Amino acid sequence: MFTKLFVNAKVSAHFFMKNRDGVTAIEYAIIAAAMAAVLISLFATDAGSGLTQALKNAFNKITTTLGGTAVS
């Protein structure tokens, strides 16, 4: 009885380990969460620092070079 139970458990564990369904979806979810964290950390900073301010400065420079008025 225990031998049959052991063999069934071993076969079930083997099939479970070989089953790769859903692994790709989990990996994509982890990558998406990491990308979201990076984007939030880049753009959700104070108004006077970070990537947001650098982009604003660059666009203001382009605008004033073209003869427009910079936005503060």
SERO-4910 file (N, C-alpha, C, O; in steps of 0.05 Angstrom, whole numbers):
BEGIN
 pado doro    nc1    nc2    nc3   cac1   cac2   cac3    cc1    cc2    cc3    oc1    oc2    oc3
  Met    A     16    -24      0      0      0      0     17     25      0     12     44    -15
  Phe    A     38     26     17     55     50     18     72     52     -7     78     75    -15
  Thr    A     79     30    -19     95     31    -43     79     43    -66     89     60    -81
  Lys    A     53     35    -68     36     46    -89     31     76    -84     31     92   -103
  Leu    A     27     84    -59     24    112    -52     49    128    -59     47    150    -70
  Phe    A     72    117    -53     98    130    -59    101    134    -89    109    155    -98
  Val    A     96    113   -104     99    114   -133     79    134   -145     87    150   -162
  Asn    A     55    135   -136     35    154   -145     44    183   -139     41    201   -155
  Ala    A     54    187   -115     64    214   -107     88    222   -124     90    245   -133
  Lys    A    106    203   -129    129    209   -145    122    216   -174    132    234   -186
  Val    A    103    200   -186     94    206   -213     80    233   -214     84    248   -233
  Ser    A     63    238   -195     49    264   -194     68    287   -192     65    308   -205
  Ala    A     88    284   -175    109    305   -171    124    309   -197    131    332   -204
  His    A    131    287   -211    145    289   -236    129    305   -257    140    322   -270
  Phe    A    103    298   -260     87    312   -279     83    342   -271     82    359   -288
  Phe    A     81    347   -245     79    375   -236    104    391   -243    101    414   -252
  Met    A    127    379   -239    152    393   -246    156    397   -276    168    416   -284
  Lys    A    145    379   -292    148    381   -321    128    400   -333    132    409   -356
  Asn    A    106    406   -319     85    423   -329     95    452   -329    101    463   -307
  Arg    A     97    464   -352    107    492   -354     85    512   -362     91    535   -368
  Asp    A     60    504   -361     38    521   -368     36    544   -348     37    539   -324
  Gly    A     33    568   -358     29    591   -340     55    604   -331     54    626   -319
  Val    A     78    592   -335    103    603   -326    109    629   -341    118    648   -329
  Thr    A    104    630   -367    110    654   -382     92    677   -373    102    700   -372
  Ala    A     67    672   -367     50    693   -358     60    705   -331     59    729   -328
  Ile    A     69    688   -314     80    698   -288    105    714   -293    109    735   -280
  Glu    A    122    705   -311    146    720   -317    140    748   -329    152    768   -321
  Tyr    A    120    749   -347    112    775   -358    101    793   -336    105    817   -337
  Ala    A     86    782   -318     74    798   -296     96    810   -278     95    833   -270
  Ile    A    117    794   -273    140    804   -257    154    826   -272    162    846   -260
  Ile    A    159    822   -298    173    843   -314    156    868   -315    167    890   -312
  Ala    A    130    866   -318    112    889   -319    112    904   -293    112    929   -292
  Ala    A    112    890   -270    113    902   -244    140    917   -240    140    939   -229
  Ala    A    161    905   -249    187    918   -246    189    944   -264    199    964   -255
  Met    A    178    942   -288    178    966   -305    161    988   -294    168   1011   -296
  Ala    A    138    980   -283    121   1000   -270    134   1014   -247    132   1038   -244
  Ala    A    149    999   -231    163   1011   -208    185   1030   -218    188   1051   -206
  Val    A    199   1023   -239    220   1041   -250    207   1066   -261    217   1088   -255
  Leu    A    186   1064   -276    173   1087   -288    161   1105   -266    163   1130   -269
  Ile    A    150   1094   -246    139   1110   -224    161   1125   -210    158   1148   -203
  Ser    A    183   1111   -205    206   1125   -191    218   1147   -209    229   1166   -198
  Leu    A    217   1144   -235    228   1165   -252    210   1189   -255    220   1212   -254
  Phe    A    184   1185   -257    166   1207   -263    151   1218   -239    141   1240   -240
  Ala    A    150   1203   -217    135   1212   -194    153   1225   -173    152   1218   -150
  Thr    A    169   1243   -182    187   1257   -163    176   1285   -158    156   1293   -170
  Asp    A    190   1300   -142    182   1328   -137    184   1344   -163    198   1336   -182
  Ala    A    169   1366   -164    168   1382   -189    195   1394   -196    200   1400   -219
  Gly    A    213   1397   -177    238   1410   -182    262   1391   -187    284   1401   -189
  Ser    A    257   1366   -189    279   1347   -192    271   1324   -209    248   1320   -215
  Gly    A    290   1308   -217    285   1283   -231    283   1286   -261    289   1307   -272
  Leu    A    273   1265   -273    271   1264   -302    250   1284   -312    253   1295   -334
  Thr    A    229   1288   -296    208   1306   -305    219   1334   -309    213   1347   -329
  Gln    A    235   1343   -291    247   1370   -293    267   1372   -316    268   1392   -330
  Ala    A    282   1350   -320    301   1350   -343    287   1352   -369    295   1366   -387
  Leu    A    265   1337   -372    249   1338   -396    237   1366   -400    236   1376   -423
  Lys    A    227   1377   -379    215   1404   -381    235   1424   -390    230   1442   -406
  Asn    A    260   1423   -379    281   1441   -386    289   1438   -416    293   1458   -430
  Ala    A    290   1413   -425    297   1408   -453    276   1419   -472    283   1432   -492
  Phe    A    251   1414   -466    230   1425   -483    228   1455   -482    222   1468   -502
  Asn    A    233   1467   -459    234   1496   -457    256   1508   -474    253   1529   -486
  Lys    A    279   1495   -474    302   1504   -490    295   1503   -519    301   1522   -534
  Ile    A    282   1481   -528    274   1479   -556    254   1500   -563    255   1512   -584
  Thr    A    235   1504   -545    213   1524   -550    225   1552   -553    217   1567   -571
  Thr    A    243   1560   -535    254   1586   -536    273   1590   -560    274   1611   -571
  Thr    A    286   1568   -568    303   1569   -592    286   1574   -617    295   1588   -635
  Leu    A    262   1563   -617    245   1566   -640    229   1592   -639    213   1598   -657
  Gly    A    233   1607   -618    219   1633   -616    194   1634   -599    180   1653   -599
  Gly    A    189   1612   -585    165   1611   -568    171   1620   -539    193   1629   -534
  Thr    A    152   1618   -522    154   1625   -494    156   1600   -477    140   1581   -480
  Ala    A    176   1599   -460    180   1576   -443    159   1574   -422    149   1595   -412
  Val    A    151   1550   -415    131   1545   -394    146   1540   -368    166   1526   -367
  Ser    A    136   1553   -347    149   1549   -321    138   1526   -305    147   1521   -283
***
